[in-house]
């Protein structure tokens, strides 16, 4: 399981076992600035350089000091703007004419052993109803 924060960076939930006799180090790619940019959730390059140069974190090392490609396709895709949804002129005019619904998974079992809950929202009144299932 991982928790995603407001910056869309995921952090694994759990504990780290400090058993060094079983730890092995293996790498197949050079440790360069671009790799650390990817590993640190696409943090900006200047920030990654500052982390390394100012020794703000431990465990980061660079095997290769070649300058990274200035174009990160993942970063570009994440910053692309989407066209807005077209405006819709139709609006509901009475209760229960349009009901929005969604099913959500419960992160823990309820006292009645429900695993999911479903929401119903009336478009006209904005009345909400939640039902455990």
C-alpha positions in Angstrom: 0.0 0.0 0.0 1.1 3.5 -0.7 -0.1 6.9 0.4 -0.3 9.6 -2.3 0.2 13.2 -1.0 -1.0 16.5 -2.5 2.0 16.6 -4.9 1.1 13.2 -6.4 4.2 11.6 -4.8 3.6 8.1 -3.4 5.2 6.9 -0.2 5.1 3.3 0.8 3.2 2.6 4.1 5.1 0.2 6.3 8.3 -0.3 8.1 11.9 -1.0 7.1 13.8 -4.0 8.5 17.4 -3.2 9.3 18.9 -6.6 8.6 22.1 -5.7 6.8 23.5 -9.2 6.4 20.7 -9.9 3.8 21.1 -6.7 1.9 22.7 -6.7 -1.5 23.4 -3.9 -3.9 22.8 -4.3 -7.6 22.4 -1.9 -10.4 22.2 -2.1 -14.1 21.9 1.5 -15.0 24.3 4.3 -14.3 23.4 6.5 -11.3 23.1 9.9 -13.0 21.0 13.0 -12.4 18.2 11.8 -14.7 17.8 8.6 -12.8 17.6 10.5 -9.5 15.1 12.9 -11.1 12.9 9.9 -11.9 13.4 8.2 -8.5 12.4 11.4 -6.7 9.0 11.7 -8.3 10.2 14.0 -11.1 11.4 16.7 -8.8 12.9 19.6 -10.7 16.5 19.2 -11.8 17.8 22.2 -9.9 16.3 20.8 -6.7 17.9 17.4 -7.3 21.2 19.0 -7.9 20.9 21.0 -4.7 20.1 17.9 -2.8 23.3 16.2 -4.0 25.6 19.2 -4.0 24.6 20.5 -0.5 24.5 17.0 0.9 20.9 17.5 2.1 20.2 13.8 1.9 22.2 10.7 2.5 22.6 7.7 0.2 22.5 9.6 -3.1 25.6 9.1 -5.2 26.4 9.8 -8.8 28.4 7.4 -10.9 28.1 9.6 -14.1 28.2 13.4 -14.2 26.9 13.8 -17.7 24.3 16.5 -18.0 20.7 15.1 -18.3 18.5 15.4 -21.2 16.6 18.7 -20.6 13.4 17.2 -22.0 11.7 14.7 -19.6 8.7 13.3 -21.5 6.9 12.3 -18.3 7.2 15.8 -16.9 5.9 17.2 -20.2 3.0 14.9 -20.3 2.1 15.8 -16.7 2.1 19.5 -17.4 0.0 19.3 -20.6 -3.2 21.2 -20.5 -6.4 19.5 -21.4 -9.2 21.2 -23.2 -12.1 22.1 -20.9 -15.2 20.0 -20.9 -17.8 21.5 -23.2 -20.5 23.4 -21.4 -23.8 21.6 -21.1 -26.9 23.7 -21.2 -29.3 21.0 -20.0 -30.1 21.1 -16.2 -32.4 19.0 -14.2 -35.8 20.5 -13.4 -37.2 18.1 -10.8 -36.1 15.7 -8.0 -34.6 12.4 -9.1 -34.4 13.3 -12.7 -30.7 12.6 -12.7 -28.9 10.7 -9.9 -25.1 10.5 -9.8 -23.7 7.3 -8.1 -20.4 5.9 -7.3 -19.1 2.8 -5.4 -16.1 3.2 -3.1 -14.0 0.6 -1.4 -13.8 0.8 2.4 -10.2 0.8 3.6 -11.2 -1.3 6.7 -14.1 -3.6 7.5 -17.1 -1.9 9.1 -18.8 -3.3 12.2 -21.3 -5.0 9.9 -18.5 -6.4 7.7 -19.2 -4.1 4.7 -16.4 -3.8 2.2 -17.9 -1.0 0.0 -20.2 2.0 0.2 -22.2 3.6 -2.6 -23.1 7.2 -2.8 -26.2 8.7 -4.5 -26.4 12.4 -5.3 -29.5 14.0 -6.7 -28.5 16.5 -9.3 -31.4 18.8 -8.7 -31.4 19.1 -4.9 -27.7 17.9 -4.3 -29.1 15.6 -1.6 -26.5 13.0 -0.7 -27.2 9.4 0.4 -24.5 6.9 1.5 -25.3 3.2 1.7 -22.8 0.6 3.0 -22.8 -2.6 1.0 
